[in-house]
Amino acid sequence: MHIAMIAAISQDGFLTRGDDPDPRHWTSDEDKAHFKNIIQQYNLLVQGRNTYETYGRRVPAKGRMAIVLVHEPEEYADQAMPGRLEFKSMTPKEIVKTYQNKFDKLLVLGGSYVFEEFLKAGLMDEIWLTIEPVTNGSGVTLLKSGKPLEEVVKNLPEPEVKKLNDKGTLLKHYTLVS
């Protein structure tokens, strides 16, 4: 199973702007297009509860599934759609073990706790990180611990860097050796 994560952060390292949980309010159109392109290439999506709620509680298209990581899955039984939208309390390794024979590409959508858990488990094959030329000043950091990516992922390779627009939006694409 190929596992990747995708995120957009401000130049000062925040996924959100202050109390506003929705990065769509400050990310560029180019990042939104990139996100849409990448997400369509994956058939298993994993996210935390806050990310799920921020993006409007969407159910993936047929043939794809979303897992929302929560502490009490039974509290979401009325929203679950088996095989399409499931609420689980699992570790990243348990997710991979359970779903690796059903899905070939898993995309981690966030938030900071989920990103960090997958990275610490050493399961990531690829990281798509957009850095927007804005300063949010406060908000949720990319990783729950607040540590830089380089401290959590040992021997992080140099990324391929692509300029997405003339405003200075950069896309860093890391290919990790599993």
Secondary structure as GFF3:
##gff-version 3
##sequence-region A 1 178
A	DSSP	beta_strand	2	10	.	.	.	ID=ss1
A	DSSP	three_ten_helix	23	25	.	.	.	ID=ss2
A	DSSP	alpha_helix	29	39	.	.	.	ID=ss3
A	DSSP	beta_strand	44	48	.	.	.	ID=ss4
A	DSSP	alpha_helix	49	54	.	.	.	ID=ss5
A	DSSP	beta_strand	65	69	.	.	.	ID=ss6
A	DSSP	three_ten_helix	73	76	.	.	.	ID=ss7
A	DSSP	beta_strand	85	88	.	.	.	ID=ss8
A	DSSP	alpha_helix	92	99	.	.	.	ID=ss9
A	DSSP	beta_strand	105	110	.	.	.	ID=ss10
A	DSSP	alpha_helix	112	120	.	.	.	ID=ss11
A	DSSP	beta_strand	126	132	.	.	.	ID=ss12
A	DSSP	alpha_helix	149	152	.	.	.	ID=ss13
A	DSSP	beta_strand	160	163	.	.	.	ID=ss14
A	DSSP	beta_strand	170	175	.	.	.	ID=ss15
###
